[in-house]
Amino acid sequence: MKPVNMKKGEIYVVTAYRFGDRESHSYTLGVFTKKHKAQQVAESHRDYRGGKYACIVEKCIINEFENDSDRYAVEIFRAKSSLG
C-alpha cells in the first residue's frame, strides 16, 4: 500500500451525534483519507445504532488552522437520525 502524504492533505472526520444534536452525547468514529469511505462508515453506523445517531462527516485540512476562522472543519455529509 502506498503511504499517504498527510502534510497538507484533506481528511474526513466522522462523528456520531445522538439524535443529531451537537449538544447531546457524541463520539468520534474515525478519521479517513477517502471521502467515500467516511460516508460509508457514517451510514453504516447510523443503521447499526438503529437511527438514534446522526453521523456527520467533516472535511479538514491537515496542519491548517486559524483561530479567527470558523471554517476549520466543513460538514460535507450527514447520515440523518431517524428518531427525535
Backbone as JSON Lines, residues from 0, in Angstrom:
{"i":0,"aa":"M","n":[0.83,-1.17,0.0],"ca":[0.0,0.0,0.0],"c":[0.89,1.24,0.0]}
{"i":1,"aa":"K","n":[0.52,2.21,-0.85],"ca":[1.28,3.44,-0.97],"c":[1.01,4.35,0.24]}
{"i":2,"aa":"P","n":[2.06,4.89,0.89],"ca":[1.84,5.78,2.03],"c":[1.18,7.08,1.58]}
{"i":3,"aa":"V","n":[0.33,7.63,2.44],"ca":[-0.39,8.86,2.13],"c":[0.41,10.05,2.64]}
{"i":4,"aa":"N","n":[0.6,11.05,1.79],"ca":[1.27,12.28,2.21],"c":[0.27,13.12,2.99]}
{"i":5,"aa":"M","n":[0.46,13.21,4.31],"ca":[-0.51,13.88,5.16],"c":[-0.12,15.32,5.48]}
{"i":6,"aa":"K","n":[0.88,15.85,4.81],"ca":[1.37,17.19,5.14],"c":[0.28,18.25,4.99]}
{"i":7,"aa":"K","n":[-0.36,18.35,3.86],"ca":[-1.39,19.36,3.61],"c":[-2.65,18.73,3.01]}
{"i":8,"aa":"G","n":[-2.85,17.44,3.2],"ca":[-3.96,16.77,2.58],"c":[-5.28,16.96,3.29]}
{"i":9,"aa":"E","n":[-6.33,16.5,2.65],"ca":[-7.65,16.53,3.24],"c":[-7.9,15.24,3.99]}
{"i":10,"aa":"I","n":[-8.56,15.35,5.12],"ca":[-9.02,14.18,5.86],"c":[-10.5,14.37,6.18]}
{"i":11,"aa":"Y","n":[-11.15,13.26,6.49],"ca":[-12.57,13.27,6.76],"c":[-12.81,12.65,8.13]}
{"i":12,"aa":"V","n":[-13.38,13.43,9.03],"ca":[-13.64,13.01,10.4],"c":[-15.12,12.65,10.51]}
{"i":13,"aa":"V","n":[-15.41,11.45,11.05],"ca":[-16.78,11.0,11.21],"c":[-17.13,11.02,12.7]}
{"i":14,"aa":"T","n":[-18.21,11.73,13.03],"ca":[-18.66,11.85,14.41],"c":[-20.12,11.46,14.5]}
{"i":15,"aa":"A","n":[-20.48,10.72,15.55],"ca":[-21.87,10.33,15.79],"c":[-22.45,11.26,16.86]}
{"i":16,"aa":"Y","n":[-23.65,11.82,16.57],"ca":[-24.35,12.71,17.5],"c":[-25.72,12.11,17.8]}
{"i":17,"aa":"R","n":[-26.0,11.91,19.09],"ca":[-27.29,11.33,19.49],"c":[-28.41,12.24,19.01]}
{"i":18,"aa":"F","n":[-29.33,11.68,18.24],"ca":[-30.45,12.39,17.62],"c":[-30.02,13.6,16.8]}
{"i":19,"aa":"G","n":[-28.75,13.61,16.36],"ca":[-28.25,14.68,15.52],"c":[-27.95,15.97,16.26]}
{"i":20,"aa":"D","n":[-27.99,15.93,17.6],"ca":[-27.81,17.13,18.43],"c":[-26.36,17.26,18.87]}
{"i":21,"aa":"R","n":[-25.7,18.32,18.46],"ca":[-24.29,18.54,18.82],"c":[-24.11,18.8,20.32]}
{"i":22,"aa":"E","n":[-25.17,19.16,21.02],"ca":[-25.09,19.43,22.46],"c":[-25.32,18.15,23.29]}
{"i":23,"aa":"S","n":[-25.72,17.08,22.64],"ca":[-26.02,15.83,23.32],"c":[-24.8,14.9,23.25]}
{"i":24,"aa":"H","n":[-24.99,13.66,23.63],"ca":[-23.9,12.67,23.61],"c":[-23.34,12.52,22.2]}
{"i":25,"aa":"S","n":[-22.02,12.5,22.08],"ca":[-21.39,12.31,20.78],"c":[-20.06,11.6,20.96]}
{"i":26,"aa":"Y","n":[-19.57,11.02,19.87],"ca":[-18.26,10.37,19.89],"c":[-17.73,10.28,18.47]}
{"i":27,"aa":"T","n":[-16.4,10.27,18.37],"ca":[-15.73,10.17,17.08],"c":[-15.66,8.71,16.65]}
{"i":28,"aa":"L","n":[-16.05,8.46,15.41],"ca":[-16.0,7.1,14.86],"c":[-14.66,6.81,14.18]}
{"i":29,"aa":"G","n":[-14.07,7.82,13.55],"ca":[-12.81,7.59,12.88],"c":[-12.41,8.75,12.0]}
{"i":30,"aa":"V","n":[-11.21,8.65,11.46],"ca":[-10.65,9.65,10.56],"c":[-10.19,8.91,9.3]}
{"i":31,"aa":"F","n":[-10.56,9.43,8.13],"ca":[-10.33,8.72,6.88],"c":[-9.71,9.65,5.84]}
{"i":32,"aa":"T","n":[-8.96,9.07,4.93],"ca":[-8.38,9.84,3.84],"c":[-9.28,9.84,2.61]}
{"i":33,"aa":"K","n":[-10.26,8.97,2.57],"ca":[-11.17,8.87,1.42],"c":[-12.58,9.29,1.85]}
{"i":34,"aa":"K","n":[-13.14,10.28,1.15],"ca":[-14.49,10.78,1.45],"c":[-15.53,9.67,1.36]}
{"i":35,"aa":"H","n":[-15.44,8.85,0.33],"ca":[-16.41,7.79,0.12],"c":[-16.43,6.8,1.3]}
{"i":36,"aa":"K","n":[-15.26,6.44,1.8],"ca":[-15.16,5.53,2.94],"c":[-15.79,6.16,4.19]}
{"i":37,"aa":"A","n":[-15.52,7.44,4.42],"ca":[-16.1,8.14,5.57],"c":[-17.63,8.14,5.49]}
{"i":38,"aa":"Q","n":[-18.17,8.37,4.31],"ca":[-19.62,8.37,4.13],"c":[-20.21,6.97,4.37]}
{"i":39,"aa":"Q","n":[-19.52,5.94,3.91],"ca":[-19.97,4.57,4.15],"c":[-20.02,4.27,5.64]}
{"i":40,"aa":"V","n":[-18.99,4.67,6.36],"ca":[-18.93,4.45,7.81],"c":[-20.07,5.19,8.5]}
{"i":41,"aa":"A","n":[-20.33,6.43,8.1],"ca":[-21.4,7.23,8.7],"c":[-22.76,6.55,8.51]}
{"i":42,"aa":"E","n":[-23.05,6.1,7.31],"ca":[-24.32,5.44,7.04],"c":[-24.43,4.11,7.77]}
{"i":43,"aa":"S","n":[-23.36,3.35,7.74],"ca":[-23.35,2.04,8.39],"c":[-23.58,2.17,9.9]}
{"i":44,"aa":"H","n":[-22.9,3.13,10.53],"ca":[-23.03,3.28,11.99],"c":[-24.41,3.82,12.36]}
{"i":45,"aa":"R","n":[-24.95,4.73,11.56],"ca":[-26.31,5.21,11.8],"c":[-27.29,4.03,11.82]}
{"i":46,"aa":"D","n":[-27.16,3.15,10.85],"ca":[-28.04,1.98,10.77],"c":[-27.78,1.02,11.93]}
{"i":47,"aa":"Y","n":[-26.52,0.81,12.27],"ca":[-26.14,-0.08,13.36],"c":[-26.73,0.4,14.69]}
{"i":48,"aa":"R","n":[-26.8,1.71,14.89],"ca":[-27.34,2.26,16.14],"c":[-28.85,2.46,16.07]}
{"i":49,"aa":"G","n":[-29.49,1.9,15.07],"ca":[-30.95,1.93,14.98],"c":[-31.53,3.3,14.68]}
{"i":50,"aa":"G","n":[-30.74,4.18,14.08],"ca":[-31.23,5.51,13.73],"c":[-31.19,6.52,14.85]}
{"i":51,"aa":"K","n":[-30.68,6.14,16.03],"ca":[-30.63,7.08,17.17],"c":[-29.54,8.12,17.0]}
{"i":52,"aa":"Y","n":[-28.55,7.85,16.17],"ca":[-27.42,8.76,15.99],"c":[-27.35,9.24,14.55]}
{"i":53,"aa":"A","n":[-27.21,10.56,14.39],"ca":[-26.86,11.12,13.08],"c":[-25.34,11.09,13.02]}
{"i":54,"aa":"C","n":[-24.8,10.68,11.9],"ca":[-23.35,10.6,11.77],"c":[-22.91,11.63,10.74]}
{"i":55,"aa":"I","n":[-22.02,12.5,11.16],"ca":[-21.59,13.64,10.37],"c":[-20.18,13.41,9.86]}
{"i":56,"aa":"V","n":[-19.95,13.74,8.59],"ca":[-18.61,13.72,8.01],"c":[-18.18,15.17,7.81]}
{"i":57,"aa":"E","n":[-17.03,15.51,8.39],"ca":[-16.47,16.84,8.22],"c":[-15.11,16.74,7.53]}
{"i":58,"aa":"K","n":[-14.88,17.65,6.59],"ca":[-13.59,17.7,5.89],"c":[-12.69,18.68,6.61]}
{"i":59,"aa":"C","n":[-11.47,18.25,6.87],"ca":[-10.46,19.1,7.5],"c":[-9.2,19.06,6.64]}
{"i":60,"aa":"I","n":[-8.42,20.12,6.71],"ca":[-7.13,20.18,6.02],"c":[-6.05,19.96,7.07]}
{"i":61,"aa":"I","n":[-5.18,18.99,6.82],"ca":[-4.11,18.66,7.76],"c":[-3.19,19.87,7.97]}
{"i":62,"aa":"N","n":[-2.81,20.08,9.21],"ca":[-1.86,21.14,9.59],"c":[-2.32,22.54,9.2]}
{"i":63,"aa":"E","n":[-3.64,22.75,9.16],"ca":[-4.15,24.07,8.82],"c":[-5.21,24.48,9.84]}
{"i":64,"aa":"F","n":[-5.0,25.62,10.48],"ca":[-5.95,26.12,11.47],"c":[-5.75,27.61,11.65]}
{"i":65,"aa":"E","n":[-6.86,28.34,11.76],"ca":[-6.82,29.76,12.06],"c":[-7.84,30.03,13.16]}
{"i":66,"aa":"N","n":[-7.41,30.67,14.23],"ca":[-8.32,30.98,15.33],"c":[-9.47,31.88,14.9]}
{"i":67,"aa":"D","n":[-9.23,32.76,13.95],"ca":[-10.25,33.71,13.51],"c":[-11.25,33.1,12.52]}
{"i":68,"aa":"S","n":[-11.01,31.89,12.11],"ca":[-11.88,31.25,11.12],"c":[-12.8,30.26,11.79]}
{"i":69,"aa":"D","n":[-14.04,30.21,11.33],"ca":[-14.97,29.19,11.82],"c":[-15.12,28.06,10.8]}
{"i":70,"aa":"R","n":[-14.23,28.02,9.82],"ca":[-14.32,27.03,8.74],"c":[-13.18,26.03,8.79]}
{"i":71,"aa":"Y","n":[-12.66,25.7,9.96],"ca":[-11.58,24.74,10.05],"c":[-12.06,23.31,9.83]}
{"i":72,"aa":"A","n":[-13.34,23.09,10.0],"ca":[-13.95,21.8,9.68],"c":[-15.27,22.09,8.97]}
{"i":73,"aa":"V","n":[-15.46,21.54,7.79],"ca":[-16.64,21.81,6.99],"c":[-17.46,20.53,6.86]}
{"i":74,"aa":"E","n":[-18.72,20.6,7.3],"ca":[-19.6,19.43,7.17],"c":[-19.89,19.2,5.69]}
{"i":75,"aa":"I","n":[-19.64,17.96,5.23],"ca":[-19.88,17.65,3.83],"c":[-20.92,16.55,3.63]}
{"i":76,"aa":"F","n":[-21.28,15.86,4.72],"ca":[-22.23,14.76,4.61],"c":[-22.88,14.51,5.96]}
{"i":77,"aa":"R","n":[-24.17,14.18,5.94],"ca":[-24.9,13.87,7.16],"c":[-25.79,12.65,6.92]}
{"i":78,"aa":"A","n":[-25.52,11.57,7.67],"ca":[-26.42,10.4,7.66],"c":[-27.41,10.67,8.79]}
{"i":79,"aa":"K","n":[-28.59,11.13,8.45],"ca":[-29.56,11.66,9.41],"c":[-30.11,10.6,10.34]}
{"i":80,"aa":"S","n":[-30.36,11.05,11.58],"ca":[-31.04,10.23,12.57],"c":[-32.49,10.06,12.16]}
{"i":81,"aa":"S","n":[-33.04,8.88,12.36],"ca":[-34.44,8.66,12.01],"c":[-35.36,8.88,13.2]}
{"i":82,"aa":"L","n":[-34.8,9.21,14.35],"ca":[-35.58,9.43,15.56],"c":[-35.35,10.85,16.07]}
{"i":83,"aa":"G","n":[-36.22,11.31,16.91],"ca":[-36.04,12.61,17.58],"c":[-36.25,13.81,16.75]}
